[in-house]
C-alpha cells in the first residue's frame, strides 16, 4: 500500500514549517533589528556601507551613522 494524499499533504506542511523555522532562526541569530552590524571588536571608523547606497558609512562603535562617503566626498545620508 502506498502513501495516501493526506500523508503527502501532511509531509508538505511539515516541510514548509521547517523551512520557515530555519529562516526565522537565521534572522534571529543575526542579532540586530536591521541584521547588519559589524563584529563587536570592529573599531569606530569608515567601513563599506552595509545598506549598499554609498561607498562607505561611518560606524561609531555601536551603530551605523548617517555619515557617508562616496569617492572621498563626505555627506549625510538623508534616509
C-alpha positions in Angstrom: 0.0 0.0 0.0 1.4 3.4 -1.0 1.4 6.8 0.6 -2.0 8.4 0.5 -2.9 12.0 -0.4 -3.4 13.0 3.2 0.1 11.8 4.2 1.6 13.8 1.3 -0.3 16.9 2.4 0.9 16.5 6.0 4.5 16.0 4.8 4.3 19.1 2.7 3.1 21.2 5.6 5.9 19.8 7.8 8.5 20.7 5.2 7.1 24.3 4.8 7.0 24.7 8.6 10.7 23.5 8.9 11.8 25.9 6.2 10.1 28.9 7.8 11.5 27.9 11.2 15.0 27.7 9.7 14.7 31.2 8.2 13.5 32.7 11.5 16.4 31.1 13.3 18.9 32.6 10.8 17.3 36.1 11.1 17.3 36.0 14.9 20.9 34.9 15.1 21.9 37.9 13.0 21.5 40.0 16.2 20.3 43.5 15.3 16.9 44.8 14.1 18.5 45.5 10.7 20.6 42.4 10.7 23.5 44.5 9.7 26.3 45.2 12.2 30.0 44.5 12.2 31.6 42.4 14.9 31.7 44.0 18.3 35.5 44.2 18.1 35.4 46.4 15.0 36.6 49.9 15.9 34.7 53.1 15.1 35.6 54.3 11.6 34.7 54.2 7.9 33.5 50.8 6.6 31.8 49.6 3.4 28.1 50.8 3.5 26.1 47.7 4.6 23.0 49.3 3.1 24.7 49.5 -0.4 23.6 53.1 -1.0 27.1 54.6 -0.6 30.7 53.6 -0.9 31.4 54.0 2.9 29.4 54.6 6.0 30.7 55.6 9.5 30.4 53.0 12.3 30.6 54.8 15.7 31.5 51.7 17.6 27.9 50.7 18.4 25.7 51.7 15.4 25.8 52.9 11.8 25.6 56.7 11.5 24.1 58.8 8.6 27.6 60.0 7.7 28.6 58.5 4.3 31.4 58.9 1.8 31.5 58.4 -2.0 34.8 58.8 -4.0 36.3 60.6 -0.9 33.5 63.1 -0.6 31.7 63.0 2.7 28.0 63.7 3.1 25.0 62.9 5.2 22.5 60.2 4.1 19.1 61.7 4.4 17.3 58.3 4.8 
